[in-house]
Amino acid sequence: MLTLLALLAFAGNSLLCRLALTRTTIDAASFTTIRLVSGAVVLSLLVRLRAGRHRPQGSWPSAVALFVYAAGFSFAYLTLPAGTGALLLFGAVQATMISVGVIRGERLTMVQGSGLLLAYLGLIGLVLPGLAAPPLLSAALMLTAGVAWGVYSLRGKGAGDPTAVTAGNFLRAAPMAIALSAAASATRTVDLRGAMYAVASGALASGVGYTVWYTALRGLRATTAATVQLSVPVIAAVGGVVLLREPITTRLLVAGLAILGGVALVVLTTHRTVSSQLEE
């Protein structure tokens, strides 16, 4: 349930970012800054409301990874089509997390490998109509954002109290975003609707969502955590149909079944393997 809530938050983040950068006049640097600052404020309040038992924690390496992800994500979506951006982002996330998992000794069974391949094929099938040679800089930014998110997720495993850790990471990342906005002040444009989308992205989809994700990571292997995130583009696409009135297509339905089916193969096989080991 925690993983599902986190994935819904991630998809909501994509929708909010698309809405802000395509339907309002807010610039990418301002969106990133408002997103991280609002997340830091809300998370700090949540930590303090817990009777002072905890203080913001986190670390500078995780904060840097968070900032690089948030900034790269925003700037890349200025020119990248949504489907191409999603493929680049989550492809980089999978490559990062699965590679680290394998290096650490995790191994994929034949069924898990088949599930991962099925999920990849479904994702490619979903975004294929929009695939073209993307702008090199934007593609590099989105790939960097994906690697940074993979690193951030991996560092979240066993990092301590999820809310306190996420709050500390946001507090550290916020000044980086403010410095970015200052550097991009010549092109700064902020409107009320765009700022509201950024606040919702930071306070809810990012701040609360990442706390839930950190909590869920305690029970997930790196390979499983990487694979379930492949479902985010599908959830975001469905959200686009419901909220943005995008058309429902046969390709969307087939690709969605392939991705979610592949994710199910990896996750369910992992659970059966763990259960068998415990019984032995």
N, C-alpha and C positions, 0 to 999 in steps of 0.2 A: 504493500500500500504506500509506503514512504517513497519507494522508487517511482511508482506511478504518479504520485503528486509532484515529485521533482521533475519528471519528464513533461508533465502538463505545464509546469512553470517555465521550463526551457522553451517549449513551443510558444507559450504566451509572450516570452521575451522576443522571439523572432517576429511575431505579429505586431507587437508594440513598436519594435524598431522599424519595421517596414512602413507602418502607418505614419510614424513620425518623420522619417526621412523622405518619404514619397508624397505625403499629403499635407505636410506643414512646411514651414520655412526654417525650422531649426537646423543648425549645422551639426556635423558629426561630432566635433570636439565638445560642443555645448551639451549635446545629448549624452555623451560619455560622462562628462563631469557631473551633470545633474543626476544621472543614473547612479554613479558611485557615491556621491555625497548623500543623496537621499537614502541609499541603502545603509551607509555608515550611521546616519542619524537614527533610523528605525532600529537597527540591530543594537546600537549602544543603549537605546531606551529599553529594549527587551532585556538586555543583560542587567541593567540597573534595577529593573522592576523585580528581579528575582532576589530581593532582600539582601543585596550586596554579597551574595554567596560566591559570585563569580565576577571577574573583570575581563575586559576584552583581551584576547590572547593572540593567536595567529603568529605569523612570521613574515619577515621582509621578502624572502624568496617566493612565498605563496602570494603575497601582495603584488609583487612584480608580475607574476604569472597572471593574476587576476586583471591587472591594468592592461597588460599586453593583449589579453583576450578581448576585453571590452573595447579598447581603442581600435584594434584591428578589425573587429566585427563591425563596428559602426562605419569606419571609413571605407571598408571593402564594399558594403552594401550601397554606397553612393552610386556605384557604376555597375556592379555585378548583378545579373538577373538572380532572382531568388533561388531558383532551382540549382543553378551553377554554384552559387555561394554555399548552399546547403551541402552539396556534394563535396566541395573542397573542404569545408569546415569539418564535417563529420568523418570524411575520409582521413583527414589529418589526425583527428581524435582517435580513431580506431588504430591507425598505424602506430601512434605514440603509446597508447595504453596496452595494446596487445604485444607490441615489441618488448616493452618493459616487463610485462607479465611472463613472457617466454624466457627472457633473460633471467628472471627471478626463479625460474624452474617450473612454471605452469605449462602444461601441455594440453593441446586440443585433441580430443578423440576424433575419429572419422565422422561421427554424427555431428559433433560440435563444429567441425570444419565445414561440413556440408551446410549446416544451419547458417554459419557466418557467410558462406558463399551465396546462399539463397537470399539472405538479407541484403548483401551487396548488389546482387543482380536486380532485386526489387527496387533498391534505391536508384540505381542507374536507369532502370526502366521508367521510374517516376519523373526524373529530371531530364531524360534524354532529349525531349523536344526543344528544351532551352539551351542545350549544350552547344557552345560555339567557342572559338578561341577567345577566352576572356582577356581583358586588359591585364598585362603582365603585372603591374604594380598592385592592382586590386586582388589578383589571384594570390600573389605573394603575401599580402596582408591577411587574407582569409586563411591561408595555410598556416601562417604564423599564429593566428588566433586559435586555430584548431590544436596546434602543438601545445600552446600555452594552456588551453583548457584541459588537455590531457594531463599535463604536468600538475595543474591545480587539483584535478580530481585524484590523481595518485597520491599527492601530498596530503589529501584530506583523510586518507585511511589511517585510523588510529591517531589522529592529530589532537585528541582531547575533546572537551565539551564543544559540540558543533556550533551552538549559538555564539559562544565566547570567541571561538576560533574565527568564525566567519566575520564577526564584528571587528575583530582586530585586523583582519586582512583588508576589510573595506576602509577602516580608518587609515591604514597605511597607504592604500591605493588612492584615496581621495585627493591628497596633495599632489600626486603625480598627474591626476586628471586636471586639476586646477592649473598646474603649470602648463599642461598641453593647451588648455583654453587660452591662457595668457599668450602663448606663442602663436596661436592662431587667431588672435584678436582682430586682425585686419579683415577676416572673412566671417566674423561672428554674426549670427542672426538667430534670435530666439523669439518665438511667439508662444502665447499661453497654451494652446492646444499641444504643441510639440513638447513644451515643458511638462505638461500633465502626463503625457505618454512616458516621458523619461522618468518622472517620479514613480509612476506605476511600475515601470520596468525595474527601477532600482530598489524600491521599498518592498514590493511584493514578489515579482517574478525572479528578481536577482537575490535580494537579501534573505527573504524568507525561503525562497526556493532553494538557494544554495545551502542553507542550514539544514533543510530536509534532506538534500542530497548528501551532505556530509554524514548525516545520521544513517542514511541508507547504505552508504559505502562500507560501513562496519560489517555488513553481512554479505558483501559481494566480492567475488574474486575480480582481479583487474580485467581479465578477458570478458567476464560476464558484464561488468560495469561498462566496458567499452561497447559491447554488442547491443545492450538494451538502448543505448543512446541513438542507435540507428532508427528507432521508431519515432524520434522527434520530428524529422521532416514530414512524416505521414500525419502526425498529430497536428502539425502546423498547417499542412495542406487542408486537412479537414476543417480546422479553424478558419482558414481562408474561405472555404466554401460557405460556412455558416455565418461568419461575421463580415466578410468582404464580398459575399455573393459571387464567388468564383464558381465556374461551372463544374458539376460532377461528371467525371469521365470514366469510361471503362478502364483506361490505363491507370487512373488513380486507384480504383478499387482493386485491380489485379496486383499492382505494385504494393499496395498497402497490405494485402494478404500475404504476399511473398516476404515482405520485411518482417511483419509481426510473426509469421510462421517460422522464419529463420531465427528470430530472437527467442521464440518459445523452445526451439530445438536446443539452442545453446543453454538456456537457463534451466530447463527441465532435466536435461542430461546431466548438468552440473549437480543439481539437487539429488538425482538418483545415485550419482557417484559418491557424493558425500554421505548419503544415507547408508550405502553399502559398506563404506569404510567404517562408519560408526558401529554397524551391526557386527563387523568382523572384530 
